[in-house]
Amino acid sequence: MKLHWSPRSPFVRKVMIVLHETGLLDQVELSRNVVAVQMPTPAEVLADNPLGKIPALVTEDGRRLIDSRVICEYLDLHAGTGLFPAEQRLRVAHLNWQALADGMCDVLLIWRTELSRETGPWQAVVDGWRVKVGAAMARLEAEAPEIGKAPFGIGHVALAAALGQMDFRWPDCSWRDHFPQLTALEARLAARASIAETAVEDDQGSDSGALTKGHLAF
């Protein structure tokens, strides 16, 4: 298999965590690509994902899979790991936690892009994103005890990737000072091998928080 990959993307990190959990990492060739709004999309990424996004996975039989949710579920089914539980109530819970964590990542990523505009960010839109991220974190804080009791699965994978991205891109937001249940859960997850071994890396040597410092507060 071939995975279009970057050590900075939270959605790629989800896939990497799943690859570690399923034991499939050694069956995947990692193709490093930089995909950013302000840069031309690499032709090799467009060839496998017409949306020009990563991650994108090419399977052994040549199928091109896009979106971390699709890729993670494919890998889980392929390995029979059970990160997407079969029991209905638990499965829906994990899918809901994944949707919430992924959605928060989406907001944080477009927010960061908005901050890079030469004319400055659209304040009304930014204010709306701030409210949404705060509400998402509050929901995750409230559900952290339930998440912590659930068997490890895709909800935990997505949550670890989202909080890792917040630490990487929004380093001064001090979320741990405001969400103690989530802080305790994140510390437990961070000790898991698949999560520890996929920590975000700033492979471009830039100041990851240069655009976002002082913009997100709880």
C-alpha positions as CSV (number, residue, x, y, z in Angstrom):
1,M,0.0,0.0,0.0
2,K,1.0,3.6,-0.5
3,L,0.1,6.5,1.9
4,H,0.4,10.2,1.0
5,W,1.7,11.4,4.3
6,S,3.0,14.4,6.3
7,P,4.2,14.4,10.0
8,R,2.2,17.6,10.6
9,S,-1.3,16.6,9.6
10,P,-3.7,15.5,12.3
11,F,-5.7,13.5,9.8
12,V,-2.6,11.7,8.6
13,R,-1.7,11.1,12.2
14,K,-5.0,9.3,12.7
15,V,-4.1,6.9,9.9
16,M,-0.6,6.4,11.3
17,I,-2.0,5.6,14.8
18,V,-4.3,3.0,13.2
19,L,-1.4,1.5,11.2
20,H,0.5,1.0,14.4
21,E,-2.5,-0.5,16.2
22,T,-3.3,-2.9,13.3
23,G,0.3,-3.9,12.8
24,L,0.1,-2.9,9.1
25,L,2.8,-0.2,9.2
26,D,5.4,-2.3,7.5
27,Q,3.0,-3.0,4.6
28,V,2.8,0.7,3.7
29,E,5.1,2.9,1.7
30,L,5.0,6.5,3.0
31,S,5.0,9.2,0.3
32,R,5.8,12.5,1.9
33,N,3.9,15.4,0.5
34,V,3.3,19.0,1.6
35,V,-0.3,20.1,0.9
36,A,-1.2,23.6,1.8
37,V,-3.9,26.1,0.7
38,Q,-1.3,28.6,-0.4
39,M,0.7,26.1,-2.4
40,P,0.1,24.2,-5.6
41,T,-1.1,20.7,-4.9
42,P,1.5,18.0,-5.8
43,A,0.5,16.2,-9.0
44,E,1.0,12.8,-7.3
45,V,-1.5,13.7,-4.6
46,L,-4.1,14.9,-7.2
47,A,-3.6,11.6,-9.1
48,D,-4.8,9.6,-6.1
49,N,-7.2,12.1,-4.5
50,P,-8.9,14.6,-6.9
51,L,-9.7,16.8,-3.8
52,G,-6.0,17.4,-3.4
53,K,-5.9,16.4,0.3
54,I,-3.9,14.1,2.5
55,P,-4.1,11.4,3.7
56,A,-4.8,9.4,0.6
57,L,-4.2,5.6,0.5
58,V,-3.6,3.4,-2.5
59,T,-4.4,-0.2,-1.6
60,E,-2.6,-3.4,-2.7
61,D,-5.2,-3.9,-5.4
62,G,-5.0,-0.3,-6.7
63,R,-8.0,1.3,-5.0
64,R,-7.6,4.9,-4.1
65,L,-9.1,5.7,-0.7
66,I,-9.6,9.3,0.5
67,D,-10.4,10.9,3.9
68,S,-9.0,9.6,7.2
69,R,-12.3,8.2,8.3
70,V,-12.6,5.9,5.2
71,I,-8.9,4.9,5.4
72,C,-8.9,4.1,9.1
73,E,-12.0,2.0,8.8
74,Y,-10.6,0.2,5.7
75,L,-7.4,-0.6,7.6
76,D,-9.3,-1.7,10.7
77,L,-11.5,-4.1,8.6
78,H,-8.4,-5.3,6.7
79,A,-6.7,-6.3,10.0
80,G,-9.8,-7.2,12.1
81,T,-8.6,-5.0,15.0
82,G,-11.9,-3.8,16.2
83,L,-11.2,-0.1,16.4
84,F,-14.6,0.4,15.0
85,P,-16.7,-1.7,17.4
86,A,-19.3,-4.1,16.1
87,E,-21.7,-3.4,19.0
88,Q,-24.1,-0.7,17.8
89,R,-24.2,1.6,20.8
90,L,-20.4,1.6,21.3
91,R,-19.8,2.0,17.6
92,V,-22.0,5.0,17.4
93,A,-20.3,6.5,20.4
94,H,-16.9,6.1,18.8
95,L,-18.1,7.5,15.5
96,N,-19.6,10.5,17.3
97,W,-16.3,11.2,19.2
98,Q,-14.4,10.9,15.9
99,A,-16.8,13.4,14.2
100,L,-16.4,15.9,17.1
101,A,-12.6,15.7,17.2
102,D,-12.3,15.8,13.4
103,G,-14.7,18.7,13.1
104,M,-12.7,20.6,15.7
105,C,-9.5,20.0,13.7
106,D,-11.3,21.3,10.6
107,V,-12.1,24.5,12.3
108,L,-8.6,24.9,13.7
109,L,-7.0,24.4,10.3
110,I,-9.2,26.9,8.4
111,W,-8.8,29.3,11.3
112,R,-5.1,29.2,11.0
113,T,-5.3,29.8,7.2
114,E,-7.6,32.8,7.8
115,L,-5.0,34.3,10.2
116,S,-2.4,34.2,7.4
117,R,-4.4,36.5,5.1
118,E,-2.5,39.7,4.2
119,T,-5.6,41.8,4.9
120,G,-6.1,40.2,8.3
121,P,-8.7,37.7,9.5
122,W,-12.5,38.2,9.1
123,Q,-13.2,38.9,12.8
124,A,-16.8,37.8,12.8
125,V,-15.9,34.5,11.3
126,V,-13.0,34.0,13.7
127,D,-15.2,34.8,16.7
128,G,-17.6,32.1,15.5
129,W,-14.8,29.5,15.2
130,R,-13.7,30.4,18.8
131,V,-17.1,29.7,20.1
132,K,-17.3,26.4,18.3
133,V,-13.9,25.2,19.5
134,G,-14.8,26.2,23.0
135,A,-18.1,24.3,22.8
136,A,-16.4,21.2,21.3
137,M,-13.8,21.2,24.1
138,A,-16.6,21.6,26.7
139,R,-18.5,18.6,25.2
140,L,-15.3,16.5,25.2
141,E,-14.6,17.5,28.8
142,A,-18.1,16.4,29.8
143,E,-17.8,13.1,28.0
144,A,-14.2,12.4,29.0
145,P,-15.1,10.0,31.8
146,E,-17.2,7.9,29.4
147,I,-14.5,8.1,26.7
148,G,-12.0,6.9,29.2
149,K,-14.0,3.9,30.2
150,A,-14.7,2.8,26.6
151,P,-12.4,0.2,24.9
152,F,-9.7,1.9,22.8
153,G,-11.0,2.7,19.4
154,I,-11.4,5.3,16.6
155,G,-12.8,7.9,19.0
156,H,-9.6,7.8,21.1
157,V,-7.5,7.9,17.9
158,A,-9.3,11.0,16.6
159,L,-9.2,12.7,20.0
160,A,-5.5,12.2,20.4
161,A,-4.9,13.6,16.9
162,A,-7.0,16.7,17.6
163,L,-5.5,17.5,21.0
164,G,-2.0,16.9,19.5
165,Q,-2.8,19.4,16.8
166,M,-3.9,22.0,19.3
167,D,-0.7,21.6,21.2
168,F,1.3,21.9,17.9
169,R,-0.5,24.8,16.2
170,W,-2.0,26.7,19.2
171,P,0.8,26.2,21.7
172,D,-0.3,29.0,24.1
173,C,-4.0,28.3,24.4
174,S,-3.4,26.5,27.8
175,W,-6.4,24.1,27.3
176,R,-5.1,21.9,30.1
177,D,-5.8,24.7,32.6
178,H,-9.5,24.6,31.8
179,F,-10.4,21.0,31.1
180,P,-9.1,18.7,33.9
181,Q,-11.0,15.5,32.9
182,L,-9.8,15.9,29.3
183,T,-6.2,16.6,30.5
184,A,-6.2,13.3,32.5
185,L,-7.6,11.4,29.6
186,E,-5.0,12.8,27.1
187,A,-2.2,11.9,29.5
188,R,-3.3,8.3,29.5
189,L,-3.7,8.2,25.8
190,A,-0.3,9.8,25.2
191,A,1.4,6.9,27.0
192,R,0.0,4.4,24.5
193,A,2.7,3.3,22.1
194,S,0.8,4.0,18.9
195,I,0.2,7.6,20.0
196,A,3.6,8.2,21.5
197,E,5.3,7.0,18.3
198,T,3.2,9.2,16.0
199,A,3.8,12.6,17.8
200,V,3.5,15.6,15.5
201,E,6.8,16.7,14.0
202,D,7.6,20.1,12.6
203,D,9.6,18.8,9.6
204,Q,9.9,22.3,8.1
205,G,11.7,23.8,11.0
206,S,9.3,26.7,11.3
207,D,7.7,28.4,14.3
208,S,4.5,26.4,14.4
209,G,2.7,28.8,16.6
210,A,3.7,32.0,14.9
211,L,0.3,32.7,13.4
212,T,-1.9,31.4,16.2
213,K,-0.4,32.8,19.5
214,G,-2.8,34.8,21.5
215,H,-5.8,34.0,19.3
216,L,-7.4,31.0,21.1
217,A,-8.3,31.3,24.8
218,F,-10.8,29.4,26.9
